[in-house]
Amino acid sequence: MMQMTYREAIRKALADSMAEDRQVILIGEDVGVYGGCFKVSEGLVKQFPNQVIDTPVSEEGFTGMAIGAAMMGMRPVIEIMYADFFTLIFDPIVNHAAKTHFLSAGRFSCPIVIRLPEGSGTGHGAQHTQSPEALFLNESGLKMVAPSNPSDAYNLLRKAIRDNNPVLFFEHKLLYDTSGPVTPEDIEIGKAKVVREGNNLTLISYSHAMKTTLETAELLSEKGFEATVVDLCSLKPLDVKTILTQAAKTGRAAMIQDTAAMGSVGSDVLALISSDRQTFDLLKDPPLLICGKNSPTPFSKDLEKNAVPNAAESAEKIINHFFS
């Protein structure tokens, strides 16, 4: 067990994967000499000079190149400097990488990982603080993960690099400096974790919003309400069994997320809970979605911090909805 930051955990996952397999390569803008926009890949070009490739500012171009390399046996990891620039890679990822296995009748795979630093709270304005995971949810052929802590970041990235499918790896920028123990484990993409046990309600979340969710659970505990907390870890596929089991166990379920409600991960989670007859019959109250504002992220930090839920307002909404 090692103590490290989220940033260091991702760097170690990249280094360990490149050391094990020369076919694993890191591609992106400033990932080499500069060490990455958020210093995640710092020092890797010295360790692996033939496996770290600095590119021109052309996301669509180097993503298309990496997809071709993946189809020919390489295992590229792409860093998109800000997740907001997904608009530039949407066509190669959705129309090509995600469809390769299907269109080739299983003869080709596309083992590529796309790292997407996302999220607000950094004062970078509306074009550099988005969380676009929901825009990929309806696209077949992709896997999506969003770890909330260093250990899951390390293990899920290691697993993603070995996966034969294209994997979108969402890294919230506010998590980079958070630290915690990292323990290598055989984690499974598509498997959620129960990180806290309670009998009064079930709280579900992922990525940076897990911090808000755990703080909310503490505030609720002070009021006498004990919450089970589920970390989704993977957004696609979702761990339907764990979601339904934990919601049914307590009879109350709330989803907390930083993103807006419509067409979101939380919308899918609540739809799963509400549409499963066995789970629905065990609910004591309608499920609740606590989410971010449906607005571009303000540049003002005072306004920006209010664009996503905080623990105090989440606890208040939960108490009013379930226990008043």
ROVEXLO-30374 format. One line per 5 residues: number of its first residue (from 0); their letters; for each residue x negated, y, z of C-alpha. Coordinates in Angstrom, 2 decimals, always signed. Each point is the difference from the previous one (the first is absolute). Layout:
REM ROVEXLO-30374
NUM	A	X Y Z ~ ...
***
This chain:
REM ROVEXLO-30374
0	MMQMT	+0.00 +0.00 +0.00 ~ -1.37 +3.40 -1.02 ~ +1.17 +3.51 +0.84 ~ +0.18 +2.26 -3.05 ~ +2.03 +2.69 -1.68
5	YREAI	+2.57 -0.65 -2.71 ~ -2.45 +1.56 -2.49 ~ -2.82 -2.28 +1.14 ~ +2.26 -3.06 -0.15 ~ +0.82 +0.65 -3.65
10	RKALA	-3.67 +0.63 -0.78 ~ -0.97 -3.28 +1.68 ~ +2.69 -1.90 -1.91 ~ -1.39 +1.40 -3.25 ~ -3.60 -0.79 +0.98
15	DSMAE	+0.77 -3.54 +1.15 ~ +1.98 -0.71 -3.17 ~ -2.71 +1.37 -2.31 ~ -2.69 -1.94 +1.86 ~ +1.94 -3.24 -0.45
20	DRQVI	+0.93 +0.49 -3.64 ~ -1.87 +2.02 -2.63 ~ +3.22 +0.17 -2.02 ~ +1.46 +2.36 +2.62 ~ -0.66 +3.57 -1.15
25	LIGED	+1.06 +3.39 +1.36 ~ +1.06 +2.57 -2.60 ~ +1.09 +3.61 +0.41 ~ -0.81 +3.68 +0.12 ~ -2.87 +0.83 +2.38
30	VGVYG	+0.04 -3.46 +1.61 ~ -3.75 -0.42 -0.49 ~ -2.53 +2.70 +0.88 ~ +2.55 +2.24 +1.72 ~ +1.48 -2.89 +1.97
35	GCFKV	+3.64 +0.55 -0.91 ~ +2.29 +2.98 +0.53 ~ +0.67 -1.21 +3.58 ~ -3.45 -1.61 +0.46 ~ +1.44 -3.51 +0.01
40	SEGLV	-2.61 -1.36 -2.42 ~ -2.94 +1.91 +1.48 ~ -3.25 -1.94 -0.41 ~ +1.44 -2.81 -2.11 ~ -1.73 +1.09 -3.20
45	KQFPN	-3.38 -0.51 +1.71 ~ +0.98 -3.51 +1.08 ~ +1.66 -0.96 -3.27 ~ -1.40 +2.24 -2.76 ~ +1.41 -2.21 -2.76
50	QVIDT	+3.46 -0.38 +1.57 ~ +0.94 +3.61 +0.80 ~ +0.92 +2.07 -3.04 ~ +0.55 +3.76 -0.02 ~ +2.44 +1.02 -2.70
55	PVSEE	+1.01 +3.17 -1.84 ~ +3.17 +1.76 +1.18 ~ +2.27 -2.22 -2.07 ~ +2.25 -2.19 +2.15 ~ +1.91 -1.54 -2.90
60	GFTGM	-3.22 -0.74 -1.86 ~ -1.93 -1.77 +2.76 ~ +3.12 -1.80 +1.24 ~ +0.61 -1.40 -3.48 ~ -3.66 -1.03 -0.20
65	AIGAA	+0.24 -1.74 +3.38 ~ +3.15 -1.88 -1.03 ~ -1.83 -1.34 -3.04 ~ -2.94 -1.00 +2.21 ~ +2.38 -1.79 +2.39
70	MMGMR	+1.57 -1.96 -2.86 ~ -3.51 -1.15 -0.98 ~ -0.93 -1.30 +3.46 ~ -1.18 +3.01 +2.01 ~ +1.63 +1.08 +3.26
75	PVIEI	+0.08 +3.81 -0.15 ~ +0.96 +2.21 +2.91 ~ +1.09 +3.45 -1.19 ~ +0.06 +3.05 +2.22 ~ +2.50 +2.62 -1.08
80	MYADF	-1.26 +3.13 +1.78 ~ +3.50 +1.02 +1.13 ~ +3.02 -2.28 -0.25 ~ +1.85 +2.93 -1.60 ~ -1.93 -0.70 -3.20
85	FTLIF	+1.94 -3.25 -0.40 ~ +1.85 +1.82 -2.76 ~ -3.12 -0.34 -2.14 ~ -0.31 -3.77 +0.51 ~ +3.67 -0.98 -0.02
90	DPIVN	-0.01 -1.28 -3.57 ~ -3.10 -2.24 +0.20 ~ +1.01 -1.36 +3.40 ~ +3.72 -0.55 -0.60 ~ +0.09 -0.85 -3.71
95	HAAKT	-3.24 -1.96 -0.20 ~ -1.57 -1.22 +3.26 ~ +3.33 -0.97 +1.55 ~ +1.21 -1.80 -3.12 ~ -3.19 -1.82 -1.08
100	HFLSA	+0.71 -3.33 +1.70 ~ +3.63 -0.08 -1.17 ~ -0.64 +1.05 -3.60 ~ -2.87 -2.48 -0.41 ~ +2.11 -2.90 +1.35
105	GRFSC	-2.45 -0.35 +2.87 ~ -3.15 -0.19 -2.15 ~ -1.36 +3.34 +1.27 ~ -0.07 +1.61 +3.42 ~ -0.83 +3.55 +1.00
110	PIVIR	-1.78 -0.10 +3.39 ~ -0.34 +3.73 +0.58 ~ +0.37 +2.10 +3.17 ~ +1.03 +3.65 -0.20 ~ -0.88 +1.96 +3.14
115	LPEGS	+2.33 +2.97 +0.51 ~ -0.78 +2.52 +2.79 ~ +3.39 +1.49 +0.81 ~ +2.00 +2.02 +2.48 ~ +0.49 +3.44 +1.51
120	GTGHG	-1.54 +1.62 +3.06 ~ -3.22 +1.19 -1.64 ~ +1.05 +3.44 -1.25 ~ -0.71 -0.89 -3.63 ~ +3.30 +1.22 -1.43
125	AQHTQ	+2.86 -1.60 -1.88 ~ -2.10 -1.52 -2.81 ~ -2.48 -1.77 +2.29 ~ +2.12 -1.33 +2.88 ~ +2.64 -2.24 -1.53
130	SPEAL	+0.75 -3.60 +0.96 ~ +1.11 -1.58 -3.28 ~ +0.43 -3.63 +1.03 ~ +3.77 +0.02 -0.59 ~ -0.54 +0.83 -3.68
135	FLNES	-1.64 -3.42 -0.51 ~ +2.48 -2.11 +1.97 ~ +2.22 -0.83 -2.97 ~ -2.86 -1.14 -2.25 ~ -0.49 -3.76 -0.34
140	GLKMV	-3.48 -1.51 +0.06 ~ -1.53 +2.24 +2.67 ~ -0.90 -0.61 +3.63 ~ -0.13 +2.91 +2.45 ~ -1.63 +0.27 +3.41
145	APSNP	-0.18 +2.89 +2.50 ~ -2.04 -0.88 +3.10 ~ +0.41 +2.07 +3.16 ~ -3.22 -0.84 +1.86 ~ -3.66 -0.81 -0.70
150	SDAYN	+0.29 -3.76 +0.47 ~ +2.89 -0.34 -2.43 ~ -1.75 +2.37 -2.43 ~ -3.07 -2.24 -0.04 ~ +1.84 -3.29 -0.27
155	LLRKA	+2.66 +1.11 -2.49 ~ -2.59 +1.56 -2.32 ~ -2.08 -3.16 +0.11 ~ +3.11 -2.03 -0.85 ~ +1.07 +2.45 -2.71
160	IRDNN	-3.37 -0.24 -1.75 ~ +0.30 -3.80 -0.16 ~ +3.61 +0.11 -1.22 ~ +0.54 -0.72 -3.69 ~ +2.77 +2.60 -0.23
165	PVLFF	-0.31 +3.79 -0.19 ~ +0.22 +1.40 +3.53 ~ +0.73 +3.62 +0.94 ~ -1.82 +0.80 +3.23 ~ +1.43 +3.08 +1.74
170	EHKLL	-2.31 +1.74 +2.49 ~ +1.49 +2.87 +1.99 ~ -2.56 +2.78 +0.29 ~ +0.83 +0.72 +3.66 ~ -1.03 -3.56 +0.86
175	YDTSG	-3.60 +0.28 -1.23 ~ -1.36 +1.31 +3.32 ~ +2.09 -2.29 +2.22 ~ -1.94 -2.84 +1.60 ~ +0.67 -3.44 +1.38
180	PVTPE	-1.28 -3.56 +0.21 ~ -0.48 -1.87 -3.27 ~ +0.34 -3.76 +0.11 ~ -0.34 -2.04 -3.22 ~ +3.14 -2.07 -0.49
185	DIEIG	+1.67 -1.91 -2.80 ~ +2.76 +2.56 -0.46 ~ +2.72 -0.57 -2.58 ~ +1.27 +2.67 -2.37 ~ +3.76 +0.11 +0.49
190	KAKVV	-0.09 -0.80 +3.73 ~ +1.09 +2.51 +2.65 ~ -1.21 +0.13 +3.61 ~ +1.92 +0.37 +3.24 ~ -2.27 +2.35 +1.98
195	REGNN	+2.26 +0.64 +2.99 ~ +2.79 -2.01 +1.62 ~ +3.25 +1.43 +1.36 ~ +3.63 -1.01 +0.37 ~ +1.98 +3.22 -0.53
200	LTLIS	-0.77 +0.83 -3.62 ~ -2.35 -0.69 -2.90 ~ -2.16 +2.75 -1.51 ~ -1.52 -0.60 -3.45 ~ -2.69 +2.04 -1.72
205	YSHAM	-3.29 -0.03 -1.92 ~ -3.18 +2.00 -0.64 ~ -0.35 +3.35 +1.83 ~ +3.62 -0.08 +1.18 ~ -0.93 -3.00 +2.17
210	KTTLE	-1.78 +2.44 +2.32 ~ +3.21 +2.01 +0.30 ~ +1.98 -3.21 +0.52 ~ -2.22 -1.27 +2.83 ~ +0.15 +3.41 +1.68
215	TAELL	+3.78 -0.08 -0.39 ~ +0.10 -3.43 +1.64 ~ -1.93 +1.39 +2.98 ~ +2.43 +2.91 +0.38 ~ +2.95 -2.38 -0.19
220	SEKGF	-1.59 -2.25 +2.61 ~ -0.20 +2.99 +2.37 ~ +3.77 +0.31 -0.44 ~ +0.55 -3.68 +0.74 ~ +0.35 -1.29 -3.59
225	EATVV	-2.52 -2.62 -1.12 ~ -0.69 -0.28 -3.72 ~ -1.40 -2.75 -2.18 ~ -2.31 +1.63 -2.57 ~ -0.60 -1.56 -3.42
230	DLCSL	-2.88 +1.11 -2.21 ~ +0.90 -0.88 -3.59 ~ -3.68 +0.02 -1.13 ~ +1.14 -0.95 -3.51 ~ +2.65 +1.91 -1.94
235	KPLDV	+0.26 -2.42 -2.88 ~ +0.80 -2.72 +0.61 ~ +1.86 +0.88 +3.20 ~ +0.06 -2.53 +2.82 ~ +3.76 -0.50 -0.10
240	KTILT	-0.01 -2.79 +2.59 ~ -1.75 +2.06 +2.69 ~ +2.13 +3.08 -0.68 ~ +3.26 -1.92 +0.31 ~ -1.11 -2.11 +2.96
245	QAAKT	-1.08 +2.99 +2.07 ~ +3.05 +2.10 -0.91 ~ +2.31 -2.87 +0.94 ~ -1.87 -0.61 +3.25 ~ +0.73 +3.45 +1.44
250	GRAAM	+3.18 +0.85 -1.93 ~ -1.28 +3.49 -0.75 ~ -2.45 +1.08 -2.70 ~ -1.61 +3.31 -0.95 ~ -2.55 +0.73 -2.72
255	IQDTA	-2.45 +2.91 +0.44 ~ -1.90 +1.24 -3.06 ~ -1.78 +3.15 -1.15 ~ +1.61 -0.02 -3.45 ~ +3.47 +1.22 -0.99
260	AMGSV	+2.96 -2.38 +0.17 ~ +1.25 -0.49 -3.55 ~ -1.42 -3.01 -1.81 ~ -2.55 -0.62 +2.76 ~ -1.49 -2.93 +1.89
265	GSDVL	+2.32 +0.81 +2.90 ~ +3.03 -0.05 -2.28 ~ -0.97 -3.51 -1.12 ~ -0.54 -1.16 +3.58 ~ +3.38 +1.28 +1.18
270	ALISS	+1.67 -1.49 -3.07 ~ -1.55 -3.38 +0.82 ~ +1.27 +0.14 +3.57 ~ +3.48 +1.19 -0.95 ~ +0.51 -2.44 -2.87
275	DRQTF	-1.03 -3.16 +1.84 ~ +3.21 -1.39 +1.44 ~ -1.57 -1.84 +2.94 ~ -2.06 +3.02 +1.07 ~ +2.84 +2.47 -0.60
280	DLLKD	+2.34 -1.98 +2.24 ~ -2.51 +0.30 +2.86 ~ -0.42 +3.77 -0.26 ~ +1.41 +2.09 +2.84 ~ -0.30 +3.26 -1.95
285	PPLLI	-0.71 +1.09 -3.59 ~ -3.72 +0.08 -0.81 ~ -1.73 +3.39 +0.02 ~ -2.51 +1.55 -2.42 ~ -2.25 +2.76 +1.35
290	CGKNS	-1.95 +1.56 -2.84 ~ -1.90 +2.97 -1.38 ~ +1.52 +3.06 -1.62 ~ +1.04 -0.20 -3.65 ~ -2.30 +2.86 -0.93
295	PTPFS	-3.42 +0.64 -1.50 ~ -2.59 +0.20 +2.76 ~ -0.50 +3.61 +1.15 ~ -3.53 +1.41 -0.04 ~ +0.53 +1.60 +3.42
300	KDLEK	-1.17 -2.46 +2.66 ~ +2.75 +1.12 +2.39 ~ +2.63 -0.82 -2.61 ~ -1.84 -3.11 -1.19 ~ +0.02 -1.70 +3.39
305	NAVPN	+3.80 +0.35 +0.09 ~ +0.42 -1.71 -3.39 ~ -0.39 -3.43 +1.62 ~ +1.65 -1.44 +3.13 ~ -1.70 +0.31 +3.38
310	AAESA	+0.42 -2.26 +3.00 ~ +2.09 +2.38 +2.12 ~ +2.64 +0.63 -2.66 ~ +0.00 -3.69 -0.99 ~ +0.65 -1.09 +3.57
315	EKIIN	+2.80 +2.55 +0.34 ~ +1.67 -1.16 -3.21 ~ -0.25 -3.63 +1.08 ~ +1.50 +0.64 +3.42 ~ +2.86 +2.05 -1.48
320	HFFS	+0.68 -2.62 -2.67 ~ -0.22 -3.19 +2.06 ~ +0.28 +0.79 +3.71 ~ +2.07 +3.16 +0.58
***
